[in-house]
Amino acid sequence: MRALALCGLLLAGLLMPVQGYAQGETATRDTTEKGAPYVPTPRHIALKMLTLADISSDDVVYDLGSGDGRILILAAQEFGARGVGIEIDSQLVQRARRKARRAGVADRVEFRQGDLFDTDLRPATVVTLYLWPDMNNRLRPKLQRELSSGDRIVSHSFNIDKWPADTTVTMEVRSPSEPNKPLFLWRISAPDATP
Ligand SMILES: C[S@@+](CC[C@H](N)C(=O)[O-])C[C@H]1O[C@@H](n2cnc3c(N)ncnc32)[C@H](O)[C@@H]1O
């Protein structure tokens, strides 16, 4: 009887939405032991993230935790940008590569399997994030060290502690049961030249 009750509890836990993501937005693949779980960004939000960052064909967009590659594929298709996706889950990397080939942008986007914290961000001009808040916070020193003046960072849903965003917009979601989604934009400014 007790074993049956325990199984029920575990099952209920597994079916619960992943904490930290918006209500109604459940993880489709739990990779919490590696960091943020896979929850894809809806197309209209991805498009808003890219326009907020003022993407052009001169940009190299790094999506940290790139999932199925949708943000970078859109950046290449709609803005002619180049992209590099870093994703820890090898199956998602394979899926992103297949989708890029089907979309005809495989020459502009690259998907690498790896840990985003080990990735050299210096070639990026734009970084996109949809990660846990604590991952954003851990990334902050790396972003500030490796990005250059004029580069942009856009985060879906989550802010970075003690780093006020330059712009915040609220996306109205399409289902009345979901909360609106904030997007945050930071622009890296030139180092202060005053002695
Ligand atoms: C919320 S999903 C976002 C996917 C995609 N960026 C999007 O917005 O559609 C977060 C992704 O980060 C990946 N991830 C989590 N920790 C990671 C790490 N340390 N290095 C690389 N990828 C990671 C997960 O596997 C997951 O695919």
PDBQT file of the ligand as one rigid body, heavy atoms in Angstrom, charges set to zero:
ROOT
HETATM    1  C1  LIG A 201      14.795  26.411 -22.106  1.00  0.00    +0.000 C 
HETATM    2  S1  LIG A 201      15.714  25.520 -23.317  1.00  0.00    +0.000 S 
HETATM    3  C2  LIG A 201      15.942  26.788 -24.541  1.00  0.00    +0.000 C 
HETATM    4  C3  LIG A 201      16.146  26.251 -25.950  1.00  0.00    +0.000 C 
HETATM    5  C4  LIG A 201      16.306  27.318 -27.027  1.00  0.00    +0.000 C 
HETATM    6  N1  LIG A 201      17.330  28.284 -26.663  1.00  0.00    +0.000 N 
HETATM    7  C5  LIG A 201      15.012  28.054 -27.253  1.00  0.00    +0.000 C 
HETATM    8  O1  LIG A 201      14.868  29.151 -26.690  1.00  0.00    +0.000 OA
HETATM    9  O2  LIG A 201      14.130  27.511 -27.954  1.00  0.00    +0.000 OA
HETATM   10  C6  LIG A 201      17.337  25.428 -22.505  1.00  0.00    +0.000 C 
HETATM   11  C7  LIG A 201      18.312  24.536 -23.215  1.00  0.00    +0.000 C 
HETATM   12  O3  LIG A 201      19.571  24.645 -22.576  1.00  0.00    +0.000 OA
HETATM   13  C8  LIG A 201      20.212  23.372 -22.619  1.00  0.00    +0.000 C 
HETATM   14  N2  LIG A 201      21.242  23.387 -21.579  1.00  0.00    +0.000 N 
HETATM   15  C9  LIG A 201      21.057  23.321 -20.239  1.00  0.00    +0.000 A 
HETATM   16  N3  LIG A 201      22.236  23.416 -19.604  1.00  0.00    +0.000 NA
HETATM   17  C10 LIG A 201      23.191  23.548 -20.558  1.00  0.00    +0.000 A 
HETATM   18  C11 LIG A 201      24.604  23.696 -20.517  1.00  0.00    +0.000 A 
HETATM   19  N4  LIG A 201      25.286  23.738 -19.353  1.00  0.00    +0.000 N 
HETATM   20  N5  LIG A 201      25.274  23.826 -21.687  1.00  0.00    +0.000 NA
HETATM   21  C12 LIG A 201      24.608  23.774 -22.874  1.00  0.00    +0.000 A 
HETATM   22  N6  LIG A 201      23.259  23.615 -22.971  1.00  0.00    +0.000 NA
HETATM   23  C13 LIG A 201      22.564  23.521 -21.824  1.00  0.00    +0.000 A 
HETATM   24  C14 LIG A 201      19.071  22.396 -22.396  1.00  0.00    +0.000 C 
HETATM   25  O4  LIG A 201      19.396  21.088 -22.835  1.00  0.00    +0.000 OA
HETATM   26  C15 LIG A 201      17.955  23.057 -23.200  1.00  0.00    +0.000 C 
HETATM   27  O5  LIG A 201      17.907  22.584 -24.526  1.00  0.00    +0.000 OA
ENDROOT
TORSDOF 0
